[in-house]
Amino acid sequence: METRELVHRIEQTFKDGVISAADEGLFPYVLIQADALKAVISFCVHDSMMRFDFLECLSGVDTGEEMLVVYQLFSTAFSHRLNVKVSIGRHGSKLSSVTGFWRAAAAYELEAAEMLGITFEGHPAPRHLLLPEDWQGHPLRKDYVFPEEYHDVEHRRPPLRKEHARP
């Protein structure tokens, strides 16, 4: 099945849940509503023409205006790829966990939760993965201010170069 057919199939099945889609280029995707996530993922995994049985990666992105979670899917049966993107708000960001579809999602979700502050409801073991238990904030958010010290250890970061400075 061609990528455009995969995208079209999802668009037709979830008319109200799809915000936008791109079926060409290196990274074809469907951008969906957060409340459609479990249904769309279940469809991608179980549909006989898709069978996305492998989660290559789950990553979070802070665009400055919103948070995105990107699920990079692969079908070992058909060797096709598709990205499913979910747009969520910056504050109180919550999504359903997809660990019921792919066990590998557990670590990815923990990382996105810790680094970006996204809550994955239904995650089997929510905990810290990378940062100490008492760490404050989410370091990959664009509005994060890095602490000047942590447990009496001073931490100074070099100033950002002008082209990398935050607005």
MODELLER restraints for C-alpha pairs under 7 A, 6 or more apart:
rsr = mdl.restraints
at = mdl.atoms
rsr.add(forms.Gaussian(group=physical.xy_distance, feature=features.Distance(at['CA:3:A'], at['CA:23:A']), mean=5.91, stdev=0.5))
rsr.add(forms.Gaussian(group=physical.xy_distance, feature=features.Distance(at['CA:4:A'], at['CA:23:A']), mean=4.75, stdev=0.5))
rsr.add(forms.Gaussian(group=physical.xy_distance, feature=features.Distance(at['CA:7:A'], at['CA:23:A']), mean=6.16, stdev=0.5))
rsr.add(forms.Gaussian(group=physical.xy_distance, feature=features.Distance(at['CA:7:A'], at['CA:30:A']), mean=6.68, stdev=0.5))
rsr.add(forms.Gaussian(group=physical.xy_distance, feature=features.Distance(at['CA:11:A'], at['CA:18:A']), mean=6.11, stdev=0.5))
rsr.add(forms.Gaussian(group=physical.xy_distance, feature=features.Distance(at['CA:17:A'], at['CA:32:A']), mean=5.46, stdev=0.5))
rsr.add(forms.Gaussian(group=physical.xy_distance, feature=features.Distance(at['CA:17:A'], at['CA:33:A']), mean=5.19, stdev=0.5))
rsr.add(forms.Gaussian(group=physical.xy_distance, feature=features.Distance(at['CA:17:A'], at['CA:36:A']), mean=5.48, stdev=0.5))
rsr.add(forms.Gaussian(group=physical.xy_distance, feature=features.Distance(at['CA:18:A'], at['CA:30:A']), mean=6.78, stdev=0.5))
rsr.add(forms.Gaussian(group=physical.xy_distance, feature=features.Distance(at['CA:18:A'], at['CA:31:A']), mean=5.93, stdev=0.5))
rsr.add(forms.Gaussian(group=physical.xy_distance, feature=features.Distance(at['CA:18:A'], at['CA:32:A']), mean=4.35, stdev=0.5))
rsr.add(forms.Gaussian(group=physical.xy_distance, feature=features.Distance(at['CA:18:A'], at['CA:33:A']), mean=6.30, stdev=0.5))
rsr.add(forms.Gaussian(group=physical.xy_distance, feature=features.Distance(at['CA:19:A'], at['CA:31:A']), mean=5.43, stdev=0.5))
rsr.add(forms.Gaussian(group=physical.xy_distance, feature=features.Distance(at['CA:19:A'], at['CA:32:A']), mean=5.24, stdev=0.5))
rsr.add(forms.Gaussian(group=physical.xy_distance, feature=features.Distance(at['CA:19:A'], at['CA:33:A']), mean=6.63, stdev=0.5))
rsr.add(forms.Gaussian(group=physical.xy_distance, feature=features.Distance(at['CA:20:A'], at['CA:30:A']), mean=6.02, stdev=0.5))
rsr.add(forms.Gaussian(group=physical.xy_distance, feature=features.Distance(at['CA:20:A'], at['CA:31:A']), mean=5.19, stdev=0.5))
rsr.add(forms.Gaussian(group=physical.xy_distance, feature=features.Distance(at['CA:21:A'], at['CA:29:A']), mean=5.58, stdev=0.5))
rsr.add(forms.Gaussian(group=physical.xy_distance, feature=features.Distance(at['CA:21:A'], at['CA:30:A']), mean=4.27, stdev=0.5))
rsr.add(forms.Gaussian(group=physical.xy_distance, feature=features.Distance(at['CA:21:A'], at['CA:31:A']), mean=5.90, stdev=0.5))
rsr.add(forms.Gaussian(group=physical.xy_distance, feature=features.Distance(at['CA:22:A'], at['CA:28:A']), mean=5.33, stdev=0.5))
rsr.add(forms.Gaussian(group=physical.xy_distance, feature=features.Distance(at['CA:22:A'], at['CA:29:A']), mean=5.39, stdev=0.5))
rsr.add(forms.Gaussian(group=physical.xy_distance, feature=features.Distance(at['CA:22:A'], at['CA:30:A']), mean=6.56, stdev=0.5))
rsr.add(forms.Gaussian(group=physical.xy_distance, feature=features.Distance(at['CA:23:A'], at['CA:29:A']), mean=6.54, stdev=0.5))
rsr.add(forms.Gaussian(group=physical.xy_distance, feature=features.Distance(at['CA:27:A'], at['CA:83:A']), mean=6.79, stdev=0.5))
rsr.add(forms.Gaussian(group=physical.xy_distance, feature=features.Distance(at['CA:28:A'], at['CA:82:A']), mean=5.67, stdev=0.5))
rsr.add(forms.Gaussian(group=physical.xy_distance, feature=features.Distance(at['CA:28:A'], at['CA:83:A']), mean=6.13, stdev=0.5))
rsr.add(forms.Gaussian(group=physical.xy_distance, feature=features.Distance(at['CA:29:A'], at['CA:82:A']), mean=5.69, stdev=0.5))
rsr.add(forms.Gaussian(group=physical.xy_distance, feature=features.Distance(at['CA:29:A'], at['CA:83:A']), mean=4.43, stdev=0.5))
rsr.add(forms.Gaussian(group=physical.xy_distance, feature=features.Distance(at['CA:29:A'], at['CA:84:A']), mean=5.53, stdev=0.5))
rsr.add(forms.Gaussian(group=physical.xy_distance, feature=features.Distance(at['CA:29:A'], at['CA:85:A']), mean=6.89, stdev=0.5))
rsr.add(forms.Gaussian(group=physical.xy_distance, feature=features.Distance(at['CA:30:A'], at['CA:83:A']), mean=6.54, stdev=0.5))
rsr.add(forms.Gaussian(group=physical.xy_distance, feature=features.Distance(at['CA:30:A'], at['CA:84:A']), mean=5.12, stdev=0.5))
rsr.add(forms.Gaussian(group=physical.xy_distance, feature=features.Distance(at['CA:30:A'], at['CA:85:A']), mean=6.06, stdev=0.5))
rsr.add(forms.Gaussian(group=physical.xy_distance, feature=features.Distance(at['CA:31:A'], at['CA:84:A']), mean=6.07, stdev=0.5))
rsr.add(forms.Gaussian(group=physical.xy_distance, feature=features.Distance(at['CA:31:A'], at['CA:85:A']), mean=4.55, stdev=0.5))
rsr.add(forms.Gaussian(group=physical.xy_distance, feature=features.Distance(at['CA:31:A'], at['CA:86:A']), mean=5.67, stdev=0.5))
rsr.add(forms.Gaussian(group=physical.xy_distance, feature=features.Distance(at['CA:32:A'], at['CA:85:A']), mean=6.18, stdev=0.5))
rsr.add(forms.Gaussian(group=physical.xy_distance, feature=features.Distance(at['CA:32:A'], at['CA:86:A']), mean=5.22, stdev=0.5))
rsr.add(forms.Gaussian(group=physical.xy_distance, feature=features.Distance(at['CA:33:A'], at['CA:86:A']), mean=6.11, stdev=0.5))
rsr.add(forms.Gaussian(group=physical.xy_distance, feature=features.Distance(at['CA:33:A'], at['CA:87:A']), mean=6.67, stdev=0.5))
rsr.add(forms.Gaussian(group=physical.xy_distance, feature=features.Distance(at['CA:34:A'], at['CA:86:A']), mean=5.75, stdev=0.5))
rsr.add(forms.Gaussian(group=physical.xy_distance, feature=features.Distance(at['CA:34:A'], at['CA:87:A']), mean=6.60, stdev=0.5))
rsr.add(forms.Gaussian(group=physical.xy_distance, feature=features.Distance(at['CA:34:A'], at['CA:88:A']), mean=6.59, stdev=0.5))
rsr.add(forms.Gaussian(group=physical.xy_distance, feature=features.Distance(at['CA:34:A'], at['CA:95:A']), mean=6.51, stdev=0.5))
rsr.add(forms.Gaussian(group=physical.xy_distance, feature=features.Distance(at['CA:38:A'], at['CA:96:A']), mean=6.87, stdev=0.5))
rsr.add(forms.Gaussian(group=physical.xy_distance, feature=features.Distance(at['CA:44:A'], at['CA:50:A']), mean=5.78, stdev=0.5))
rsr.add(forms.Gaussian(group=physical.xy_distance, feature=features.Distance(at['CA:44:A'], at['CA:51:A']), mean=6.09, stdev=0.5))
rsr.add(forms.Gaussian(group=physical.xy_distance, feature=features.Distance(at['CA:44:A'], at['CA:52:A']), mean=5.60, stdev=0.5))
rsr.add(forms.Gaussian(group=physical.xy_distance, feature=features.Distance(at['CA:45:A'], at['CA:51:A']), mean=4.75, stdev=0.5))
rsr.add(forms.Gaussian(group=physical.xy_distance, feature=features.Distance(at['CA:45:A'], at['CA:52:A']), mean=4.64, stdev=0.5))
rsr.add(forms.Gaussian(group=physical.xy_distance, feature=features.Distance(at['CA:45:A'], at['CA:53:A']), mean=5.72, stdev=0.5))
rsr.add(forms.Gaussian(group=physical.xy_distance, feature=features.Distance(at['CA:50:A'], at['CA:75:A']), mean=6.90, stdev=0.5))
rsr.add(forms.Gaussian(group=physical.xy_distance, feature=features.Distance(at['CA:51:A'], at['CA:75:A']), mean=5.62, stdev=0.5))
rsr.add(forms.Gaussian(group=physical.xy_distance, feature=features.Distance(at['CA:51:A'], at['CA:77:A']), mean=6.93, stdev=0.5))
rsr.add(forms.Gaussian(group=physical.xy_distance, feature=features.Distance(at['CA:52:A'], at['CA:73:A']), mean=5.93, stdev=0.5))
rsr.add(forms.Gaussian(group=physical.xy_distance, feature=features.Distance(at['CA:52:A'], at['CA:74:A']), mean=5.25, stdev=0.5))
rsr.add(forms.Gaussian(group=physical.xy_distance, feature=features.Distance(at['CA:52:A'], at['CA:75:A']), mean=4.17, stdev=0.5))
rsr.add(forms.Gaussian(group=physical.xy_distance, feature=features.Distance(at['CA:53:A'], at['CA:74:A']), mean=6.60, stdev=0.5))
rsr.add(forms.Gaussian(group=physical.xy_distance, feature=features.Distance(at['CA:53:A'], at['CA:75:A']), mean=5.48, stdev=0.5))
rsr.add(forms.Gaussian(group=physical.xy_distance, feature=features.Distance(at['CA:53:A'], at['CA:76:A']), mean=6.67, stdev=0.5))
rsr.add(forms.Gaussian(group=physical.xy_distance, feature=features.Distance(at['CA:54:A'], at['CA:73:A']), mean=5.98, stdev=0.5))
rsr.add(forms.Gaussian(group=physical.xy_distance, feature=features.Distance(at['CA:54:A'], at['CA:74:A']), mean=5.16, stdev=0.5))
rsr.add(forms.Gaussian(group=physical.xy_distance, feature=features.Distance(at['CA:54:A'], at['CA:75:A']), mean=6.16, stdev=0.5))
rsr.add(forms.Gaussian(group=physical.xy_distance, feature=features.Distance(at['CA:55:A'], at['CA:72:A']), mean=6.01, stdev=0.5))
rsr.add(forms.Gaussian(group=physical.xy_distance, feature=features.Distance(at['CA:55:A'], at['CA:73:A']), mean=4.87, stdev=0.5))
rsr.add(forms.Gaussian(group=physical.xy_distance, feature=features.Distance(at['CA:55:A'], at['CA:74:A']), mean=6.34, stdev=0.5))
rsr.add(forms.Gaussian(group=physical.xy_distance, feature=features.Distance(at['CA:55:A'], at['CA:102:A']), mean=6.59, stdev=0.5))
rsr.add(forms.Gaussian(group=physical.xy_distance, feature=features.Distance(at['CA:56:A'], at['CA:72:A']), mean=5.36, stdev=0.5))
rsr.add(forms.Gaussian(group=physical.xy_distance, feature=features.Distance(at['CA:56:A'], at['CA:73:A']), mean=5.73, stdev=0.5))
rsr.add(forms.Gaussian(group=physical.xy_distance, feature=features.Distance(at['CA:56:A'], at['CA:74:A']), mean=6.53, stdev=0.5))
rsr.add(forms.Gaussian(group=physical.xy_distance, feature=features.Distance(at['CA:57:A'], at['CA:71:A']), mean=6.07, stdev=0.5))
rsr.add(forms.Gaussian(group=physical.xy_distance, feature=features.Distance(at['CA:57:A'], at['CA:72:A']), mean=5.17, stdev=0.5))
rsr.add(forms.Gaussian(group=physical.xy_distance, feature=features.Distance(at['CA:58:A'], at['CA:69:A']), mean=6.96, stdev=0.5))
rsr.add(forms.Gaussian(group=physical.xy_distance, feature=features.Distance(at['CA:58:A'], at['CA:70:A']), mean=5.57, stdev=0.5))
rsr.add(forms.Gaussian(group=physical.xy_distance, feature=features.Distance(at['CA:58:A'], at['CA:71:A']), mean=4.62, stdev=0.5))
rsr.add(forms.Gaussian(group=physical.xy_distance, feature=features.Distance(at['CA:58:A'], at['CA:72:A']), mean=6.25, stdev=0.5))
rsr.add(forms.Gaussian(group=physical.xy_distance, feature=features.Distance(at['CA:58:A'], at['CA:105:A']), mean=6.97, stdev=0.5))
rsr.add(forms.Gaussian(group=physical.xy_distance, feature=features.Distance(at['CA:58:A'], at['CA:108:A']), mean=5.66, stdev=0.5))
rsr.add(forms.Gaussian(group=physical.xy_distance, feature=features.Distance(at['CA:59:A'], at['CA:69:A']), mean=5.67, stdev=0.5))
rsr.add(forms.Gaussian(group=physical.xy_distance, feature=features.Distance(at['CA:59:A'], at['CA:70:A']), mean=5.28, stdev=0.5))
rsr.add(forms.Gaussian(group=physical.xy_distance, feature=features.Distance(at['CA:59:A'], at['CA:71:A']), mean=6.80, stdev=0.5))
rsr.add(forms.Gaussian(group=physical.xy_distance, feature=features.Distance(at['CA:59:A'], at['CA:108:A']), mean=6.95, stdev=0.5))
rsr.add(forms.Gaussian(group=physical.xy_distance, feature=features.Distance(at['CA:59:A'], at['CA:112:A']), mean=6.59, stdev=0.5))
rsr.add(forms.Gaussian(group=physical.xy_distance, feature=features.Distance(at['CA:60:A'], at['CA:68:A']), mean=5.63, stdev=0.5))
rsr.add(forms.Gaussian(group=physical.xy_distance, feature=features.Distance(at['CA:60:A'], at['CA:69:A']), mean=4.44, stdev=0.5))
rsr.add(forms.Gaussian(group=physical.xy_distance, feature=features.Distance(at['CA:60:A'], at['CA:70:A']), mean=6.29, stdev=0.5))
rsr.add(forms.Gaussian(group=physical.xy_distance, feature=features.Distance(at['CA:60:A'], at['CA:112:A']), mean=5.64, stdev=0.5))
rsr.add(forms.Gaussian(group=physical.xy_distance, feature=features.Distance(at['CA:61:A'], at['CA:67:A']), mean=5.66, stdev=0.5))
rsr.add(forms.Gaussian(group=physical.xy_distance, feature=features.Distance(at['CA:61:A'], at['CA:68:A']), mean=5.01, stdev=0.5))
rsr.add(forms.Gaussian(group=physical.xy_distance, feature=features.Distance(at['CA:61:A'], at['CA:69:A']), mean=6.30, stdev=0.5))
rsr.add(forms.Gaussian(group=physical.xy_distance, feature=features.Distance(at['CA:62:A'], at['CA:68:A']), mean=6.50, stdev=0.5))
rsr.add(forms.Gaussian(group=physical.xy_distance, feature=features.Distance(at['CA:62:A'], at['CA:141:A']), mean=5.84, stdev=0.5))
rsr.add(forms.Gaussian(group=physical.xy_distance, feature=features.Distance(at['CA:62:A'], at['CA:142:A']), mean=6.46, stdev=0.5))
rsr.add(forms.Gaussian(group=physical.xy_distance, feature=features.Distance(at['CA:64:A'], at['CA:142:A']), mean=6.15, stdev=0.5))
rsr.add(forms.Gaussian(group=physical.xy_distance, feature=features.Distance(at['CA:66:A'], at['CA:87:A']), mean=6.80, stdev=0.5))
rsr.add(forms.Gaussian(group=physical.xy_distance, feature=features.Distance(at['CA:66:A'], at['CA:88:A']), mean=6.19, stdev=0.5))
rsr.add(forms.Gaussian(group=physical.xy_distance, feature=features.Distance(at['CA:66:A'], at['CA:89:A']), mean=5.24, stdev=0.5))
rsr.add(forms.Gaussian(group=physical.xy_distance, feature=features.Distance(at['CA:66:A'], at['CA:90:A']), mean=5.18, stdev=0.5))
rsr.add(forms.Gaussian(group=physical.xy_distance, feature=features.Distance(at['CA:67:A'], at['CA:87:A']), mean=5.91, stdev=0.5))
rsr.add(forms.Gaussian(group=physical.xy_distance, feature=features.Distance(at['CA:67:A'], at['CA:88:A']), mean=5.28, stdev=0.5))
rsr.add(forms.Gaussian(group=physical.xy_distance, feature=features.Distance(at['CA:67:A'], at['CA:89:A']), mean=5.91, stdev=0.5))
rsr.add(forms.Gaussian(group=physical.xy_distance, feature=features.Distance(at['CA:67:A'], at['CA:90:A']), mean=5.62, stdev=0.5))
rsr.add(forms.Gaussian(group=physical.xy_distance, feature=features.Distance(at['CA:68:A'], at['CA:85:A']), mean=6.55, stdev=0.5))
rsr.add(forms.Gaussian(group=physical.xy_distance, feature=features.Distance(at['CA:68:A'], at['CA:86:A']), mean=5.50, stdev=0.5))
rsr.add(forms.Gaussian(group=physical.xy_distance, feature=features.Distance(at['CA:68:A'], at['CA:87:A']), mean=4.64, stdev=0.5))
rsr.add(forms.Gaussian(group=physical.xy_distance, feature=features.Distance(at['CA:68:A'], at['CA:88:A']), mean=6.16, stdev=0.5))
rsr.add(forms.Gaussian(group=physical.xy_distance, feature=features.Distance(at['CA:69:A'], at['CA:85:A']), mean=5.67, stdev=0.5))
rsr.add(forms.Gaussian(group=physical.xy_distance, feature=features.Distance(at['CA:69:A'], at['CA:86:A']), mean=5.25, stdev=0.5))
rsr.add(forms.Gaussian(group=physical.xy_distance, feature=features.Distance(at['CA:69:A'], at['CA:87:A']), mean=6.72, stdev=0.5))
rsr.add(forms.Gaussian(group=physical.xy_distance, feature=features.Distance(at['CA:70:A'], at['CA:83:A']), mean=6.46, stdev=0.5))
rsr.add(forms.Gaussian(group=physical.xy_distance, feature=features.Distance(at['CA:70:A'], at['CA:84:A']), mean=5.78, stdev=0.5))
rsr.add(forms.Gaussian(group=physical.xy_distance, feature=features.Distance(at['CA:70:A'], at['CA:85:A']), mean=4.46, stdev=0.5))
rsr.add(forms.Gaussian(group=physical.xy_distance, feature=features.Distance(at['CA:70:A'], at['CA:86:A']), mean=6.54, stdev=0.5))
rsr.add(forms.Gaussian(group=physical.xy_distance, feature=features.Distance(at['CA:71:A'], at['CA:83:A']), mean=5.50, stdev=0.5))
rsr.add(forms.Gaussian(group=physical.xy_distance, feature=features.Distance(at['CA:71:A'], at['CA:84:A']), mean=5.06, stdev=0.5))
rsr.add(forms.Gaussian(group=physical.xy_distance, feature=features.Distance(at['CA:71:A'], at['CA:85:A']), mean=6.26, stdev=0.5))
rsr.add(forms.Gaussian(group=physical.xy_distance, feature=features.Distance(at['CA:72:A'], at['CA:82:A']), mean=6.12, stdev=0.5))
rsr.add(forms.Gaussian(group=physical.xy_distance, feature=features.Distance(at['CA:72:A'], at['CA:83:A']), mean=4.55, stdev=0.5))
rsr.add(forms.Gaussian(group=physical.xy_distance, feature=features.Distance(at['CA:72:A'], at['CA:84:A']), mean=6.59, stdev=0.5))
rsr.add(forms.Gaussian(group=physical.xy_distance, feature=features.Distance(at['CA:73:A'], at['CA:81:A']), mean=5.56, stdev=0.5))
rsr.add(forms.Gaussian(group=physical.xy_distance, feature=features.Distance(at['CA:73:A'], at['CA:82:A']), mean=5.27, stdev=0.5))
rsr.add(forms.Gaussian(group=physical.xy_distance, feature=features.Distance(at['CA:73:A'], at['CA:83:A']), mean=5.93, stdev=0.5))
rsr.add(forms.Gaussian(group=physical.xy_distance, feature=features.Distance(at['CA:74:A'], at['CA:80:A']), mean=5.79, stdev=0.5))
rsr.add(forms.Gaussian(group=physical.xy_distance, feature=features.Distance(at['CA:74:A'], at['CA:81:A']), mean=4.56, stdev=0.5))
rsr.add(forms.Gaussian(group=physical.xy_distance, feature=features.Distance(at['CA:74:A'], at['CA:82:A']), mean=6.70, stdev=0.5))
rsr.add(forms.Gaussian(group=physical.xy_distance, feature=features.Distance(at['CA:75:A'], at['CA:81:A']), mean=6.56, stdev=0.5))
rsr.add(forms.Gaussian(group=physical.xy_distance, feature=features.Distance(at['CA:93:A'], at['CA:118:A']), mean=5.03, stdev=0.5))
rsr.add(forms.Gaussian(group=physical.xy_distance, feature=features.Distance(at['CA:93:A'], at['CA:119:A']), mean=6.08, stdev=0.5))
rsr.add(forms.Gaussian(group=physical.xy_distance, feature=features.Distance(at['CA:94:A'], at['CA:118:A']), mean=5.77, stdev=0.5))
rsr.add(forms.Gaussian(group=physical.xy_distance, feature=features.Distance(at['CA:94:A'], at['CA:119:A']), mean=4.60, stdev=0.5))
rsr.add(forms.Gaussian(group=physical.xy_distance, feature=features.Distance(at['CA:94:A'], at['CA:120:A']), mean=5.83, stdev=0.5))
rsr.add(forms.Gaussian(group=physical.xy_distance, feature=features.Distance(at['CA:94:A'], at['CA:121:A']), mean=6.79, stdev=0.5))
rsr.add(forms.Gaussian(group=physical.xy_distance, feature=features.Distance(at['CA:95:A'], at['CA:119:A']), mean=6.27, stdev=0.5))
rsr.add(forms.Gaussian(group=physical.xy_distance, feature=features.Distance(at['CA:95:A'], at['CA:120:A']), mean=4.98, stdev=0.5))
rsr.add(forms.Gaussian(group=physical.xy_distance, feature=features.Distance(at['CA:95:A'], at['CA:121:A']), mean=6.03, stdev=0.5))
rsr.add(forms.Gaussian(group=physical.xy_distance, feature=features.Distance(at['CA:96:A'], at['CA:120:A']), mean=5.30, stdev=0.5))
rsr.add(forms.Gaussian(group=physical.xy_distance, feature=features.Distance(at['CA:96:A'], at['CA:121:A']), mean=4.83, stdev=0.5))
rsr.add(forms.Gaussian(group=physical.xy_distance, feature=features.Distance(at['CA:96:A'], at['CA:122:A']), mean=6.38, stdev=0.5))
rsr.add(forms.Gaussian(group=physical.xy_distance, feature=features.Distance(at['CA:97:A'], at['CA:120:A']), mean=4.93, stdev=0.5))
rsr.add(forms.Gaussian(group=physical.xy_distance, feature=features.Distance(at['CA:97:A'], at['CA:121:A']), mean=5.53, stdev=0.5))
rsr.add(forms.Gaussian(group=physical.xy_distance, feature=features.Distance(at['CA:97:A'], at['CA:122:A']), mean=5.46, stdev=0.5))
rsr.add(forms.Gaussian(group=physical.xy_distance, feature=features.Distance(at['CA:97:A'], at['CA:123:A']), mean=5.34, stdev=0.5))
rsr.add(forms.Gaussian(group=physical.xy_distance, feature=features.Distance(at['CA:98:A'], at['CA:105:A']), mean=6.39, stdev=0.5))
rsr.add(forms.Gaussian(group=physical.xy_distance, feature=features.Distance(at['CA:99:A'], at['CA:105:A']), mean=5.19, stdev=0.5))
rsr.add(forms.Gaussian(group=physical.xy_distance, feature=features.Distance(at['CA:99:A'], at['CA:106:A']), mean=5.72, stdev=0.5))
rsr.add(forms.Gaussian(group=physical.xy_distance, feature=features.Distance(at['CA:99:A'], at['CA:123:A']), mean=6.80, stdev=0.5))
rsr.add(forms.Gaussian(group=physical.xy_distance, feature=features.Distance(at['CA:109:A'], at['CA:120:A']), mean=6.73, stdev=0.5))
rsr.add(forms.Gaussian(group=physical.xy_distance, feature=features.Distance(at['CA:110:A'], at['CA:126:A']), mean=6.74, stdev=0.5))
rsr.add(forms.Gaussian(group=physical.xy_distance, feature=features.Distance(at['CA:110:A'], at['CA:128:A']), mean=6.98, stdev=0.5))
rsr.add(forms.Gaussian(group=physical.xy_distance, feature=features.Distance(at['CA:110:A'], at['CA:129:A']), mean=6.29, stdev=0.5))
rsr.add(forms.Gaussian(group=physical.xy_distance, feature=features.Distance(at['CA:111:A'], at['CA:129:A']), mean=6.58, stdev=0.5))
rsr.add(forms.Gaussian(group=physical.xy_distance, feature=features.Distance(at['CA:112:A'], at['CA:118:A']), mean=6.20, stdev=0.5))
rsr.add(forms.Gaussian(group=physical.xy_distance, feature=features.Distance(at['CA:113:A'], at['CA:119:A']), mean=5.66, stdev=0.5))
rsr.add(forms.Gaussian(group=physical.xy_distance, feature=features.Distance(at['CA:114:A'], at['CA:128:A']), mean=6.66, stdev=0.5))
rsr.add(forms.Gaussian(group=physical.xy_distance, feature=features.Distance(at['CA:114:A'], at['CA:138:A']), mean=6.09, stdev=0.5))
rsr.add(forms.Gaussian(group=physical.xy_distance, feature=features.Distance(at['CA:115:A'], at['CA:138:A']), mean=4.60, stdev=0.5))
rsr.add(forms.Gaussian(group=physical.xy_distance, feature=features.Distance(at['CA:115:A'], at['CA:139:A']), mean=5.34, stdev=0.5))
rsr.add(forms.Gaussian(group=physical.xy_distance, feature=features.Distance(at['CA:115:A'], at['CA:140:A']), mean=5.23, stdev=0.5))
rsr.add(forms.Gaussian(group=physical.xy_distance, feature=features.Distance(at['CA:116:A'], at['CA:138:A']), mean=5.07, stdev=0.5))
rsr.add(forms.Gaussian(group=physical.xy_distance, feature=features.Distance(at['CA:116:A'], at['CA:139:A']), mean=6.86, stdev=0.5))
rsr.add(forms.Gaussian(group=physical.xy_distance, feature=features.Distance(at['CA:116:A'], at['CA:140:A']), mean=5.56, stdev=0.5))
rsr.add(forms.Gaussian(group=physical.xy_distance, feature=features.Distance(at['CA:116:A'], at['CA:141:A']), mean=5.48, stdev=0.5))
rsr.add(forms.Gaussian(group=physical.xy_distance, feature=features.Distance(at['CA:117:A'], at['CA:138:A']), mean=5.82, stdev=0.5))
rsr.add(forms.Gaussian(group=physical.xy_distance, feature=features.Distance(at['CA:137:A'], at['CA:144:A']), mean=6.94, stdev=0.5))
rsr.add(forms.Gaussian(group=physical.xy_distance, feature=features.Distance(at['CA:138:A'], at['CA:144:A']), mean=6.50, stdev=0.5))
rsr.add(forms.Gaussian(group=physical.xy_distance, feature=features.Distance(at['CA:148:A'], at['CA:154:A']), mean=5.98, stdev=0.5))
rsr.add(forms.Gaussian(group=physical.xy_distance, feature=features.Distance(at['CA:148:A'], at['CA:155:A']), mean=5.08, stdev=0.5))
rsr.add(forms.Gaussian(group=physical.xy_distance, feature=features.Distance(at['CA:148:A'], at['CA:156:A']), mean=6.07, stdev=0.5))
rsr.add(forms.Gaussian(group=physical.xy_distance, feature=features.Distance(at['CA:149:A'], at['CA:155:A']), mean=5.07, stdev=0.5))
